[in-house]
Amino acid sequence: MDCMEQMESKGEHKAKYKGSPGLLSRRRHIVKKLKLNMQSLANDTLTWTARVICLVGCFTFWYNIDVIQESTNALWEILRYHWFYKLAYFETFFVVLYYTLFLGYPYVIEYFNLFNKYKLNIKDHTPIPRPLELILEVVVYVAPLATLDTFMVKKYAGVTDEDLVEVRKHWIQTERILPVDPPNVMWSVVHLIVAFIIYDFMFFVLHYALHKNRWLYDNIHSCHHNHSTGGINSRVTNKLNVVERVAIVLIANFALKVIGSHPLTRTLFIPLYVSFLVESHMGYDLPWSYNKIMPHGMMGGATAHYEHHIKGTKNFQPVFTYLDKYMLGN
C-alpha cells in the first residue's frame, strides 16, 4: 500500500510539473540569462585585456621616444634612397599589397570557424575570388590611381619648389621627390590623428550625399550595397564605383597634405586606414576591435557599419561617431 501511495504521489508530482509550463519557461530564461552574463563577462575581459595592451604599448612608446626617433631617422635614411619607396606608384602599390595581406585575417577566422559567436549574421560568408576575377579587381583599382600617380607632381612637406623645378618639366612622373629630413615621431602621431579626423569628416559629407541624392546613389554608390555574393563581408570593402574610389583616395590624400604630413607618416596612415575599412565590413563584432578598445562609442566599427548596410539610413561615418550622433541623432 505504501508503494502504491508513493507511485501515486510521484505521478501527481509529474503531472503537476508537466502542468507548470511557466516554471519551465522561467528556468530556461534564468539559464539563458546566466549564459548571456557569462558571455558578456568574457567579452569584457577580452576588451579590457586589449585596452591594457594598448595602454602598455602607448606608455612603452612614450618612454622610449628617443630610441624610436633614432630608429626612425635610420629607417628614413634607407627608405629615401630605395628605388621602390621612391616610385611615384609606391602608395598605390602599398595599399593593394597591405589590403591583400590583411584580407587573410577574416579568411582565416571564417575558414577555421573561429569566433562564430561574434558573427553578426551567420549566413554571411567571404567568397573566394577566382584568379581572373582577382586580377580584374586589381587592375580596376590600380588603373585610375596609377594614372593620377603618372601625371601628378607630388609635393611633400620638407620639399621646396626648387627641388621640383626639374620634375615639373616632365609630363610623366616615375619617381617621388622625398624630403631629406626624417619625420618627428611625436608630430607623426599628431598628424595621423588629425588626418583621420579630417578624412572622417569629409568622407561623412561624401557618403551622406551619395545616399541622399537618388541619382548619385543609383549610379555611383549602389554597387557597394549589393550583398548578393556572400552578404556583408570583408570583400565588400573594395566593391566601389571607380568615381567613388578615386574620390575617397583624394579625400585621404587631402587630409594628409593639408596638415603637411611627412611621406613616412603617409605610409603609416595606409595600414591603419585599410584595417579600419576591412574590420568595418568583415561582419564580426570582435571584443578586441578598435571600436571596443575606444570607450563610450567614440568609434563605429563592424556593428555600426553592418546596420548602415542593412538600413542605409544611419552610421555614415567610416571611423568615428560624433557626426552621426549629434547631427543626425543616430
Rosetta blueprint (number, residue, H / E / L):
1 M L
2 D H
3 C H
4 M H
5 E H
6 Q H
7 M H
8 E H
9 S H
10 K H
11 G H
12 E H
13 H H
14 K H
15 A H
16 K H
17 Y H
18 K H
19 G L
20 S L
21 P H
22 G H
23 L H
24 L H
25 S H
26 R H
27 R H
28 R H
29 H H
30 I H
31 V H
32 K H
33 K H
34 L H
35 K H
36 L H
37 N H
38 M H
39 Q H
40 S H
41 L H
42 A H
43 N H
44 D H
45 T H
46 L H
47 T H
48 W H
49 T H
50 A H
51 R H
52 V H
53 I H
54 C H
55 L H
56 V H
57 G H
58 C H
59 F H
60 T H
61 F H
62 W H
63 Y H
64 N L
65 I H
66 D H
67 V H
68 I H
69 Q H
70 E H
71 S H
72 T H
73 N H
74 A H
75 L H
76 W H
77 E H
78 I H
79 L H
80 R L
81 Y L
82 H L
83 W H
84 F H
85 Y H
86 K H
87 L E
88 A L
89 Y L
90 F H
91 E H
92 T H
93 F H
94 F H
95 V H
96 V H
97 L H
98 Y H
99 Y H
100 T H
101 L H
102 F H
103 L L
104 G H
105 Y H
106 P H
107 Y H
108 V H
109 I H
110 E H
111 Y H
112 F L
113 N L
114 L L
115 F L
116 N H
117 K H
118 Y H
119 K E
120 L L
121 N L
122 I L
123 K L
124 D L
125 H L
126 T L
127 P L
128 I L
129 P L
130 R L
131 P H
132 L H
133 E H
134 L H
135 I H
136 L H
137 E H
138 V H
139 V H
140 V H
141 Y H
142 V H
143 A H
144 P H
145 L H
146 A H
147 T H
148 L H
149 D H
150 T H
151 F H
152 M L
153 V L
154 K L
155 K L
156 Y L
157 A L
158 G L
159 V L
160 T L
161 D H
162 E H
163 D H
164 L H
165 V L
166 E L
167 V H
168 R H
169 K H
170 H L
171 W L
172 I L
173 Q L
174 T L
175 E E
176 R L
177 I L
178 L L
179 P L
180 V L
181 D L
182 P L
183 P L
184 N L
185 V H
186 M H
187 W H
188 S H
189 V H
190 V H
191 H H
192 L H
193 I H
194 V H
195 A H
196 F H
197 I H
198 I H
199 Y H
200 D H
201 F H
202 M H
203 F H
204 F H
205 V H
206 L H
207 H H
208 Y H
209 A H
210 L H
211 H H
212 K H
213 N L
214 R H
215 W H
216 L H
217 Y H
218 D H
219 N H
220 I H
221 H H
222 S H
223 C H
224 H H
225 H H
226 N L
227 H L
228 S L
229 T L
230 G L
231 G L
232 I L
233 N L
234 S H
235 R H
236 V H
237 T H
238 N H
239 K L
240 L L
241 N L
242 V H
243 V H
244 E H
245 R H
246 V H
247 A H
248 I H
249 V H
250 L H
251 I H
252 A H
253 N H
254 F H
255 A H
256 L H
257 K H
258 V H
259 I L
260 G L
261 S L
262 H L
263 P H
264 L H
265 T H
266 R H
267 T H
268 L H
269 F H
270 I H
271 P H
272 L H
273 Y H
274 V H
275 S H
276 F H
277 L H
278 V H
279 E H
280 S H
281 H H
282 M L
283 G L
284 Y E
285 D L
286 L L
287 P L
288 W L
289 S L
290 Y H
291 N H
292 K H
293 I H
294 M L
295 P L
296 H L
297 G L
298 M L
299 M E
300 G L
301 G H
302 A H
303 T H
304 A H
305 H H
306 Y H
307 E H
308 H H
309 H H
310 I H
311 K H
312 G L
313 T L
314 K L
315 N L
316 F L
317 Q L
318 P L
319 V L
320 F E
321 T L
322 Y H
323 L H
324 D H
325 K H
326 Y H
327 M L
328 L L
329 G L
330 N L
